[in-house]
Amino acid sequence: MIRYDALDALPVRSALPALTDALDGHGAAVLGAPPGTGKTTLVPLALAGLLDGGPGRRVVVAEPRRIAARAAARRMAWLLGEKPGQSVGFTVRGERVVGRHTRVEVVTTGVLLQRLQRDQELADVDVVLLDECHERHLDADTVAAFLWDVREALRPELKLVAASATTDWAQWARLLGGAPVVEAQGAAHAVGIVYAPPARAVRPSHGMWVDPALLAHVASVVRRALAEREGDVLCFLPGVGEIARVAGLLGDLGDVDVLQVHGRAPAAVQDAVLAPGVRRRVVLATSVAESSLTVPGVRVVVDSGLAREPRVDHARGMSALATVRASHAAGRQRAGRAGREAPGVVYRCWPQAEEGRLPRFPSPEIKVADLTAFALQVACWGDPDASGLALLDPPPAGAMAAARDTLAALGAVDSAGRVTERGRTLARLGVHPRLGRALLDTSAAGAEVVALLSEEVPREYGEDLAGALRAARRGGDAYSARWRAEVRRLRAVLGEVSRPADVTVDAGALTGDDRAAGVVASLAFPERVAKLEGGSYLMASGTRAELPDGSPLHGAPWIAVAVADRPLGKGHARLRLGAVIDEDVARSAAGSLLEERQEVHWSGGDVVARRVERLGAIELAVRPPAEADPGAVRRALLEGLRQEGFGLLRWSPEAVVLRQRMAFVRLHLGEPWPEVSDEALHARVDQWLEPELSRARRRADLARIDAGQALARLLPWASGEAARFDELAPERITVPSGSRIRVDYADPERPVLAVKLQEMFGAQRSPTLAGVPVLVHLLSPAGRPAAVTADLASFWRDGYKGVRAELRGRYPKHPWPEDPAGAEPTRHTNARLRR
């Protein structure tokens, strides 16, 4: 019997006529409806013609999560007075409850994606409703793009509804070709807001880590809410580990039941949460309870303010969930749970001042997640770069390039990005392409380990993958039950596909849990096979990984890293799940990374040449080469010159002066005179250091190269200008006494001439070089500085008298004429002059 009283109470009923008109007129619509209005339950039943005798249609409802899909189907069946599998059924990974007369089928977006790849037309489907599309899960975005493609190219009669609980309706309407927006008014009750920040500052979350002080505070707020308010309490936490921690902190609450709700919770617990409780309840939940599910009896929400989003580190080749601040949209969704049935209140565990710094919406997965599976899906769809798909956000180019590289390494796409037969087989397996590769190459023997890695493994199973496998086999928890179902599914799907001929592992060799775990992890993540080096493990990707204290994997020469994260402030990854392997498994699984090459580089102050066998970044064997490649040696010598400078060459005093003279001329005359800075010399090394450099093989050979002789090659000989070099920047100049005095070009701004004062008598002006007055250092007869001038005439006129008065008594044997400008220059004393 249809429960019309419950159906009539759902506010979305008033929007049904407009929705029907939109679908009849445009074929697509955006349904904007707040949580609790009935968009997930009443609308599919109405569109299927199950309520008021309307036209019978087959409706598929796509939900982002398994728990939501099962709950929605059960709720609709209850509204019809039936059991799931009659008029309403559901299909999630590993579970299908659908009958011959099913008109509404609720599926996860992942299931619908697989179905579209097998049957693009969806010939037996009339309407598809994409529920909670505002959550921007990658599968949901992909399904929406594919469905629009189907409607535009194959089945224009297929009706599409995008249902969103937040106000991002306009962009979905634009994506669906200008579809009408049908808005349903909610009947939510008023929800008061109480800000309850921690008394002391807590450390920011990082990766999967959450400050225990924050979790202790959340537990205290739950206790406060129980004391201050009536009704059940729904508390939002980022993940399963935090839920377990807060549950432990709450302890025994007497006549209050504590329930834990997440994707891994047992079906019995999920059912208990979605049914009215006999006693008062505290429901600790992840974001699965934000939408689609109505938890009866809730009057209070406690919001930790945290959520989990996927992140990928392309540099390290690792992807994982990251703890982030929940968005404004998520906060509204969470708060709304308190007002579904009556007025309620939300306790927010952060200061009100932080509201303005929260992101508006969650990050779309397509912008932050690993895109390998997405890239395979679009390649199978025939659009390898996704350029022709109707997506709200285009995939980032760098993430797509990394995804295509991974697929190419798996043999899933060819050099042009087109899907191969192996790629189509991988797409049918319903697991990440990496795990699909391991499953294909190990067949049923590896199904248990692949199933283990296809979902987050409980922390209590430990970080040894083989040990976790044994724990799953003997476990009686919800995870273990789902694991067994997934093993059965994988083995069944393997029976439907042909095993490729180019497998890398003999399935018969997977004897024992340790061997199986290591082989599967190595095949799925070949760049993460790792060798023990210096207390940590060096992965083939070049990233180092450390093991937790007390890990049973400690000391193993080789491991395969299946799951890792990067702790706050650490450059190394931290292993969370891995397996012991041997070198043979590493070589076999990561064979595409195996290479032997000659390596010649500058190290420790000289050229080092080696013949190295590598597995990615891991050195397997090293030996000296029979003969080093001359080009590589030359590059190594150049690197040495860059690192240590041109001081590695032989610089005679004349060579040093030559470089200074060249720098002086370049500074003051420019072209065609060459620049001789280190940077310029490196840029023109081919022009001045050949052929000596080509003949060199080691540091000692560099030390024999005459830098001055080589440097002279840069002078402008071709134009003839080089002939003027000694005129423009002579090593020595002749002073009035006839002496040839060396010029100091150490400062290219102005050369210096250090000469005894008496040798400059009679000079009317300072000498100039390349148009630049020389800075004259006039020396006493003992060779000590007496005066410095760039204007000799001015010195004779104004400065000489003071110097004469000071020095003539100290050096009476030397001439000190009153008119130096008109006196005879001399190198000698008065006595020598009289002779």
VOLO-677715 format. One line per 4 residues: their letters; for each residue x, y, z of C-alpha. Coordinates in steps of 0.001 Angstrom, whole numbers, m for minus. Layout:
a	X Y Z; ...
//
This chain:
miry	0 0 0; 1370 3381 m1019; 1999 5646 1976; 388 8777 557
dald	472 10570 3889; 4258 10429 3917; 4481 11326 219; 2136 14287 538
alpv	4277 15701 3342; 7318 16029 1040; 7704 19660 m138; 9081 18708 m3563
rsal	5609 17516 m4621; 4667 21099 m5523; 7543 21253 m8011; 6580 18081 m9902
palt	4351 19768 m12532; 7104 22239 m13440; 9672 19451 m13562; 7460 17360 m15840
dald	6897 20333 m18150; 10647 21039 m18275; 11444 17457 m19228; 8679 17338 m21829
ghga	9785 20633 m23361; 13567 20561 m23081; 14409 16997 m22227; 16640 18027 m19341
avlg	16196 19970 m16131; 18023 21076 m13018; 16136 20372 m9817; 17196 22640 m6995
appg	15856 21297 m3749; 17127 21656 m178; 17811 18523 1868; 14713 16812 3198
tgkt	12337 17954 454; 12003 14493 m1127; 13981 15016 m4330; 15741 11669 m3864
tlvp	12610 9630 m3098; 9411 11251 m4381; 10721 12562 m7716; 11950 9198 m9103
lala	8666 7504 m8132; 6658 10240 m9835; 8796 10209 m12983; 8421 6424 m13182
glld	4612 6732 m13018; 4405 4694 m9832; 2248 7144 m7849; m570 8709 m9829
ggpg	m877 6431 m12826; 1273 8581 m15073; 3166 7224 m18087; 5315 4288 m17080
rrvv	9026 5003 m17400; 12233 3269 m16398; 14170 5636 m14104; 17784 5284 m13003
vaep	18878 7310 m9971; 22649 7817 m9603; 23961 8364 m6081; 27593 9194 m5187
rria	27781 6613 m2355; 26726 3013 m1771; 25128 3766 1588; 22987 6492 m10
araa	21982 4248 m2930; 20806 1435 m661; 19038 3825 1719; 17233 5680 m1084
arrm	15988 2438 m2621; 14779 1115 718; 12998 4401 1486; 11220 4454 m1888
awll	10220 807 m1520; 8819 1597 1944; 6839 4525 522; 5296 2123 m1998
gekp	4631 m463 687; 7020 m2903 m968; 10403 m4479 m436; 13510 m3547 m2422
gqsv	13710 m5556 m5642; 10066 m5096 m6624; 9157 m1734 m8181; 12308 m184 m6759
gftv	15714 m1827 m6664; 19363 m922 m6314; 22759 m1909 m7673; 26033 m1126 m5973
rger	29423 m2721 m6447; 29117 m6332 m5371; 25352 m6200 m4649; 22323 m6124 m6959
vvgr	18710 m6179 m5748; 16573 m5740 m8871; 13539 m7688 m10108; 11715 m8203 m13397
htrv	9218 m5447 m12627; 11673 m2887 m11271; 10924 585 m12661; 13254 2650 m10444
evvt	16827 1470 m10009; 19184 3325 m7691; 22840 2879 m8585; 26159 4410 m7632
tgvl	27750 6691 m10201; 30552 4154 m10574; 28076 1430 m11528; 26368 3750 m14032
lqrl	29738 4638 m15543; 30479 949 m16134; 27021 457 m17610; 27488 3357 m20035
qrdq	30770 1919 m21276; 29014 m1387 m22034; 25801 131 m23444; 26145 3754 m24496
elad	22517 4082 m25525; 21027 2879 m22224; 18240 1575 m24444; 16003 381 m21594
vdvv	16233 3641 m19600; 13881 6611 m20032; 15095 9023 m17329; 18362 9424 m15433
llde	18403 11475 m12247; 21866 12529 m11062; 21414 13093 m7345; 23671 15263 m5162
cher	25567 16433 m8224; 26781 19467 m6241; 29249 17211 m4427; 31365 17185 m7621
hlda	32638 13641 m7374; 34733 12679 m10395; 32542 9726 m11367; 29437 11931 m11187
dtva	30971 14642 m13390; 32056 11972 m15881; 28631 10318 m15937; 26957 13685 m16536
aflw	29279 14405 m19468; 28735 10965 m20993; 24952 11171 m20587; 24846 14550 m22314
dvre	26929 13050 m25109; 24430 10179 m25417; 21482 12544 m25481; 23069 14792 m28100
alrp	24360 12063 m30421; 22344 8882 m29870; 19154 9305 m27840; 17629 12777 m27817
elkl	14557 11299 m26091; 16597 10353 m22979; 15536 12627 m20101; 18140 14000 m17713
vaas	17657 15579 m14290; 20527 17075 m12296; 19456 17380 m8665; 21403 19680 m6361
attd	20829 20758 m2791; 23053 23850 m3043; 22784 26987 m5154; 25154 26042 m7995
waqw	22161 25421 m10260; 23075 27916 m12988; 26284 26159 m14012; 24492 22823 m14252
arll	21744 24408 m16338; 24389 25828 m18689; 26105 22447 m18930; 22816 20774 m19913
ggap	22298 23065 m22874; 20367 25802 m21086; 18071 23431 m19228; 15311 24989 m17087
vvea	15896 25243 m13351; 13023 23950 m11254; 13313 25066 m7657; 11534 23294 m4810
qgaa	11007 25220 m1605; 12168 23464 1499; 10231 23049 4666; 13246 22903 6921
havg	12807 24225 10432; 14899 26997 11923; 18404 25980 12993; 20260 28057 15556
ivya	24059 28371 15405; 26356 28061 18414; 30051 28667 17868; 32076 26470 20193
ppar	35783 26863 19343; 38495 25106 21370; 39770 27058 24361; 43348 26640 23122
avrp	44731 26689 19611; 44939 23332 17868; 47460 22342 15250; 46230 22381 11634
shgm	45364 19059 10060; 47734 17583 7517; 47219 14560 5298; 45228 12069 7357
wvdp	46413 13512 10658; 44054 15440 12944; 45206 17008 16206; 43978 14792 19069
alla	43259 17983 21013; 40592 18915 18446; 38982 15484 18669; 38921 15731 22472
hvas	37236 19115 22091; 34621 17694 19669; 33830 14958 22190; 33367 17593 24906
vvrr	31007 19586 22654; 28941 16445 22052; 28619 16014 25822; 27676 19678 26149
alae	25021 19328 23422; 23524 16291 25160; 23271 18281 28372; 21862 21468 26817
regd	19487 20145 24121; 16824 17554 23463; 16861 14956 20704; 19548 12930 18981
vlcf	22974 14373 18175; 24594 14007 14742; 28324 14719 14829; 30337 15205 11611
lpgv	33952 14044 11540; 36356 13698 8592; 36999 9949 8631; 36641 6528 10171
geia	39692 6913 12409; 38399 10145 13924; 34971 8598 14475; 36516 5720 16388
rvag	38661 8120 18430; 35715 10329 19442; 33606 7263 20213; 36350 6096 22563
llgd	36539 9526 24205; 32773 9572 24759; 32888 6184 26489; 29713 4967 28157
lgdv	26997 7629 27952; 24535 5668 30054; 21133 5589 28352; 22487 7176 25156
dvlq	23559 4934 22256; 26647 5852 20224; 26483 4795 16563; 29264 5090 13979
vhgr	28203 5735 10375; 30547 5671 7410; 30995 3811 4140; 32582 859 5939
apaa	29910 555 8649; 27972 m2755 8784; 24618 m2762 7037; 22906 m3390 10371
vqda	24388 m193 11816; 23423 1788 8713; 19874 482 8980; 19740 1298 12684
vlap	20816 4891 12033; 18168 5389 9356; 15389 4066 11587; 13912 5866 14629
gvrr	15785 5005 17795; 14263 3597 20946; 16765 5461 23109; 18505 8761 22630
rvvl	21403 8514 20168; 24710 10115 19250; 25500 9419 15602; 29128 9944 14647
atsv	29294 10250 10856; 31480 11198 7928; 30199 13329 5059; 27990 10407 3949
aess	25343 11875 6252; 25480 15349 4688; 22901 14570 2030; 20650 11825 643
ltvp	20195 10258 4078; 17697 11433 6657; 18626 10458 10192; 15380 10584 12173
gvrv	15289 12110 15621; 18229 14481 15080; 17760 17905 16653; 21418 18765 17219
vvds	24418 18768 14883; 27998 19015 16108; 30286 19965 13223; 34043 19427 13539
glar	34534 21630 10462; 36733 19049 8726; 36313 16945 5608; 38380 14595 3487
eprv	39217 15291 m145; 41475 13406 m2557; 44864 14867 m3374; 47566 13692 m5743
dhar	51294 14406 m5543; 52492 14025 m9121; 56122 14624 m8145; 56064 11596 m5833
gmsa	53522 9580 m7784; 51256 9238 m4738; 47594 9986 m4190; 45735 9956 m927
latv	42958 11581 1036; 43734 14888 2705; 42007 16508 5672; 40694 19962 4735
rash	38360 22610 6100; 34773 21855 5142; 33234 24344 2725; 30375 26793 3346
aagr	28124 24570 1239; 28994 21514 3331; 28456 23505 6505; 24945 24476 5375
qrag	24182 20878 4460; 25386 19644 7830; 23501 22288 9790; 20324 21508 7851
ragr	20306 18013 9300; 19282 19505 12651; 16142 21070 11167; 14699 18191 9144
eapg	11886 17351 11579; 11780 20211 14082; 13717 23332 15096; 17297 22458 15970
vvyr	20772 23802 16614; 24255 23311 15207; 27400 23558 17334; 30320 24636 15152
cwpq	33724 23765 16585; 35498 26832 15200; 35429 30598 15851; 32814 32682 14069
aeeg	35618 34877 12707; 36818 31981 10523; 33545 31784 8580; 34747 34269 5975
rlpr	37863 32206 5234; 36036 28973 4388; 35826 27899 727; 32393 28320 m876
fpsp	32169 24792 m2259; 34167 21566 m1966; 37032 21239 m4427; 35823 19448 m7576
eikv	37584 16092 m7646; 38565 16624 m11264; 40857 19439 m10118; 42616 17660 m7249
adlt	42349 13882 m7695; 44376 11248 m9516; 42940 11236 m13055; 44246 7853 m14237
afal	40840 6143 m14052; 39147 9199 m15585; 41660 9245 m18444; 40946 5577 m19155
qvac	37195 6188 m19123; 37378 9059 m21614; 39798 7102 m23805; 37303 4230 m23896
wgdp	34591 6774 m24700; 36628 7915 m27697; 37704 11338 m26412; 41212 10783 m24953
dasg	41835 14400 m23951; 38221 15024 m22822; 38100 18140 m25001; 34692 17298 m26449
lall	32955 16480 m23176; 30509 18703 m21323; 32411 19129 m18048; 31927 21875 m15494
dppp	35715 22054 m15098; 38276 20841 m17625; 40831 18370 m16298; 44186 20021 m15437
agam	46679 19478 m18250; 49465 18295 m15943; 47257 15759 m14175; 45980 14425 m17498
aaar	49518 14125 m18855; 50563 12151 m15763; 47472 9950 m16107; 48196 9222 m19769
dtla	51798 8342 m18921; 50553 5847 m16349; 48062 4350 m18796; 50752 4061 m21455
alga	52998 2228 m18984; 50102 m153 m18256; 49568 m774 m21973; 46073 703 m21718
vdsa	46569 3404 m24374; 48828 3700 m27396; 51240 6528 m28213; 48371 8679 m29506
grvt	46336 8168 m26322; 43833 5809 m27987; 42563 2956 m25869; 43958 m519 m26534
ergr	42181 m3836 m26094; 44047 m4237 m22837; 42760 m807 m21792; 39157 m1782 m22556
tlar	39607 m4908 m20475; 41037 m2867 m17595; 38058 m499 m17748; 35635 m3420 m17375
lgvh	37177 m4623 m14114; 35675 m1858 m11991; 38897 m1093 m10099; 41639 1508 m10555
prlg	43647 752 m13713; 46741 77 m11626; 44911 m2589 m9630; 43348 m3840 m12843
rall	46824 m4407 m14288; 47774 m6449 m11221; 44532 m8422 m11427; 44950 m9252 m15111
dtsa	48565 m10265 m14657; 47908 m12498 m11649; 44382 m13658 m12503; 42271 m15126 m9683
agae	45388 m15752 m7595; 45741 m12036 m6952; 42056 m11193 m6534; 42197 m11223 m2734
vval	45001 m8659 m2591; 43451 m6483 m5311; 40169 m6468 m3384; 42092 m5451 m262
lsee	43705 m2502 m2045; 40512 m1318 m3754; 39244 235 m520; 40944 1900 2428
vpre	42189 m836 4743; 41335 m420 8450; 44288 929 10426; 43994 m1875 12938
yged	44925 m4357 10189; 48468 m2935 10345; 50863 m1825 7629; 51976 m5283 6476
laga	49845 m6041 3407; 50177 m9812 3865; 49158 m9479 7518; 46190 m7307 6503
lraa	45159 m10008 4027; 45137 m12620 6787; 43182 m10234 9053; 40546 m9731 6353
rrgg	40170 m13492 5924; 39556 m14164 9592; 37751 m10889 10390; 34068 m10653 11166
days	33764 m6900 10675; 31933 m5003 7934; 35133 m4405 6008; 35877 m8104 5892
arwr	32357 m8846 4613; 32699 m6261 1848; 36165 m7601 1031; 34804 m11121 532
aevr	32042 m9773 m1706; 34589 m7851 m3762; 36793 m10946 m4112; 33800 m12832 m5470
rlra	32985 m10003 m7868; 36547 m9763 m9157; 36806 m13477 m9749; 33475 m13412 m11558
vlge	34450 m10523 m13818; 37764 m12218 m14576; 35759 m15093 m15949; 34094 m12700 m18389
vsrp	37283 m11207 m19833; 40174 m12782 m21670; 43508 m12775 m19884; 46120 m10971 m22006
advt	49029 m12897 m23474; 51651 m10413 m22272; 51311 m11121 m18545; 54439 m10577 m16486
vdag	53801 m13030 m13651; 53147 m16728 m13534; 50010 m17039 m11421; 51248 m20366 m10133
altg	54193 m18582 m8559; 51906 m16664 m6157; 52204 m19214 m3382; 51791 m17841 120
ddra	50258 m14595 1337; 53553 m12743 1531; 54457 m13576 m2052; 50984 m12740 m3382
agvv	50834 m9445 m1497; 54251 m8371 m2734; 53656 m9321 m6361; 50269 m7596 m6578
asla	51516 m4406 m4892; 54571 m4347 m7182; 52486 m4818 m10316; 49999 m2123 m9284
fper	52656 369 m8204; 55885 m533 m10037; 57429 2872 m9393; 57030 2227 m5664
vakl	59172 m882 m5398; 61800 201 m2885; 65239 m861 m1711; 66665 m362 1774
eggs	69366 2311 1648; 70841 4070 4643; 67992 3464 7079; 65150 4359 4710
ylma	63733 2921 1506; 64428 4472 m1888; 61549 3935 m4276; 62090 3506 m8007
sgtr	60328 6866 m8429; 63131 8579 m6503; 61070 9290 m3377; 62268 7954 m39
aelp	59896 6202 2323; 60181 5555 6042; 58489 2824 8049; 56518 3417 11243
dgsp	58213 2387 14473; 57746 m1284 15188; 56729 m2141 11633; 57121 m5857 10813
lhga	58614 m4763 7486; 61711 m3254 9152; 64969 m4633 7811; 63527 m6173 4639
pwia	65995 m5536 1779; 63124 m4840 m642; 59499 m3786 m165; 56585 m2693 m2347
vava	54831 443 m1092; 51071 130 m1661; 49839 3101 394; 51875 6032 1690
drpl	51436 9609 2806; 53750 12505 3598; 53873 13630 7249; 53853 17338 8081
gkgh	57263 18910 7582; 58825 15730 6149; 60408 15360 2742; 60083 11579 2852
arlr	56920 9551 2432; 55650 7375 5280; 54532 3855 4489; 51015 2961 5583
lgav	50653 m336 3748; 53303 m2412 1999; 54714 m5857 1427; 58075 m7600 1489
ided	59402 m8533 m1960; 62694 m9698 m3403; 64790 m8210 m6186; 63453 m10659 m8756
vars	59868 m9504 m8135; 60969 m5862 m8316; 62768 m6459 m11615; 59823 m8333 m13093
aags	57038 m5962 m11998; 58926 m2758 m12771; 60637 m4083 m15887; 59765 m945 m17874
llee	61935 1060 m15454; 64931 m1268 m15804; 67859 123 m17767; 71605 m116 m18000
rqev	73482 2984 m18989; 76765 4744 m18716; 76756 7616 m16250; 79441 10278 m16468
hwsg	79228 13257 m14148; 81272 15643 m12048; 81410 14448 m8466; 83853 14972 m5612
gdvv	85920 17390 m7651; 86571 15189 m10672; 84958 13282 m13528; 83339 10009 m12409
arrv	82418 7442 m15074; 80331 4353 m14219; 78292 1673 m15934; 75087 1520 m13867
erlg	72149 m871 m13929; 69116 960 m12528; 65534 219 m11633; 64280 3763 m11883
aiel	66196 5662 m9206; 67493 2486 m7541; 71056 1392 m8334; 71258 m2356 m8789
avrp	74848 m2787 m9997; 77813 m501 m10725; 81030 m1197 m12641; 83591 889 m14503
paea	82959 1396 m18234; 85293 22 m20851; 85568 3502 m22326; 83755 6634 m21290
dpga	81703 8458 m23913; 83695 11574 m24969; 80596 13735 m25222; 79493 12748 m21730
vrra	82991 13431 m20388; 82939 16861 m21980; 79548 17625 m20380; 80884 16486 m17008
lleg	83933 18749 m17332; 81668 21670 m18186; 79578 20884 m15109; 82777 20923 m13059
lrqe	83659 24336 m14457; 80148 25562 m13598; 80343 24207 m10075; 83900 25158 m9190
gfgl	84659 27958 m11641; 87319 28576 m14255; 89933 28435 m11549; 90232 24781 m12543
lrws	92280 25999 m15544; 95933 27126 m15385; 95933 30863 m14863; 99376 32419 m15211
peav	99754 36025 m14004; 99688 37095 m17659; 96398 35221 m18214; 94808 36903 m15202
vlrq	95883 40306 m16507; 94626 39485 m20005; 91140 38745 m18664; 91173 41994 m16686
rmaf	92264 43990 m19758; 89515 42388 m21848; 86930 43191 m19192; 88111 46831 m19152
vrlh	87801 47268 m22915; 84407 45544 m23014; 83057 47798 m20260; 84097 51033 m21900
lgep	83888 50268 m25633; 81316 47445 m25859; 81100 45471 m29081; 82999 43880 m30716
wpev	85033 43359 m27576; 83932 40168 m25767; 82446 39915 m22299; 84548 37715 m20037
sdea	82356 37201 m16972; 81936 33595 m15834; 78413 33515 m17274; 79571 34822 m20657
lhar	82511 32444 m20783; 80237 29478 m20045; 77893 30598 m22823; 80754 30764 m25388
vdqw	82862 27874 m24180; 82859 26323 m27652; 84542 29438 m29057; 87448 29803 m26662
lepe	88118 26533 m24827; 88274 24193 m27803; 90146 22040 m28751; 91732 21735 m25298
lsra	88427 20812 m23644; 87724 17987 m26096; 91088 16419 m25302; 90583 16641 m21524
rrra	89364 13613 m19567; 89766 14605 m15923; 90452 17498 m13552; 94212 17224 m14009
dlar	93766 17810 m17747; 91867 21032 m17049; 94731 22233 m14856; 97089 21961 m17841
idag	95021 24196 m20106; 96599 27656 m20552; 93650 29943 m19818; 95345 32984 m21335
qala	96084 31306 m24627; 92499 30039 m24811; 90992 33367 m23773; 92831 35246 m26517
rllp	90678 33397 m29072; 87747 35586 m28085; 89431 38800 m29263; 87873 40150 m32483
wasg	90479 38800 m34857; 88115 38417 m37793; 87324 42146 m37947; 90913 43199 m37379
eaar	89979 45049 m34198; 92148 42716 m32121; 95240 44503 m33466; 94238 47576 m31457
fdel	93967 45681 m28188; 97482 46516 m26933; 96870 50148 m27837; 93540 50342 m26016
aper	94577 48325 m22976; 98355 47955 m22903; 99989 45861 m20217; 102483 48667 m19592
itvp	102673 52326 m20501; 105751 54561 m20808; 105880 57381 m18254; 107823 60682 m18680
sgsr	110933 59174 m17070; 111063 56570 m19828; 110132 53692 m17542; 107541 51183 m18742
irvd	105145 50756 m15827; 102570 47943 m15539; 98898 49053 m15475; 96588 47420 m12930
yadp	93195 46559 m14508; 91752 44806 m11422; 88950 47396 m11323; 87581 47588 m14879
erpv	85918 50906 m14098; 89304 52647 m13961; 92812 51259 m14449; 95509 52150 m11943
lavk	99090 53272 m12632; 101340 53045 m9567; 104511 55118 m10281; 107078 57079 m8280
lqem	106189 60741 m8135; 109540 61945 m9573; 109031 59839 m12731; 105939 61866 m13609
fgaq	107600 65314 m13466; 106861 67247 m16614; 103604 65446 m17391; 100889 67980 m18104
rspt	97940 65614 m17763; 97040 62093 m16615; 97364 59313 m19194; 94163 57935 m20734
lagv	93361 54448 m21992; 90348 53766 m24237; 89255 57312 m23414; 89328 56662 m19653
pvlv	91710 58720 m17441; 94051 56413 m15582; 93994 56672 m11817; 97586 57535 m10933
hlls	98955 56350 m7585; 101975 58610 m6967; 104516 56827 m4809; 107233 58117 m2462
pagr	110851 57213 m3220; 110341 54253 m889; 107418 53019 m2993; 104740 54009 m513
paav	101513 55823 m1665; 101905 59594 m1449; 98887 60751 m3442; 96138 59474 m5773
tadl	94814 61505 m8669; 93068 61159 m12000; 93896 64808 m12861; 97648 65277 m12774
asfw	97568 68966 m13749; 95289 69754 m10833; 97540 67801 m8476; 100679 69688 m9540
rdgy	98820 72926 m8964; 97041 72209 m5680; 98169 69011 m4023; 101883 68749 m4729
kgvr	102934 71464 m2277; 101605 69589 686; 103212 66313 m404; 106519 68127 m1057
aelr	106477 69749 2367; 105833 66403 4031; 108333 64257 2125; 111328 66428 1130
gryp	112748 66286 4649; 112315 62518 4756; 113850 61959 1319; 116425 64814 899
khpw	118434 62909 m1706; 115551 63029 m4195; 114515 66068 m6242; 111563 68099 m5018
pedp	111290 71010 m7496; 108890 73836 m6857; 107463 73468 m10399; 106960 69754 m11025
agae	105050 70355 m14239; 108128 71931 m15779; 110785 69756 m14117; 112724 66902 m15670
ptrh	111340 63469 m14793; 113818 61104 m13208; 114258 57664 m11762; 117370 58736 m9823
tnar	118494 60646 m6718; 120058 64159 m6768; 123588 62734 m6549; 123046 60535 m9570
lrr	121602 63471 m11445; 124698 65656 m10696; 126968 62998 m12121
//
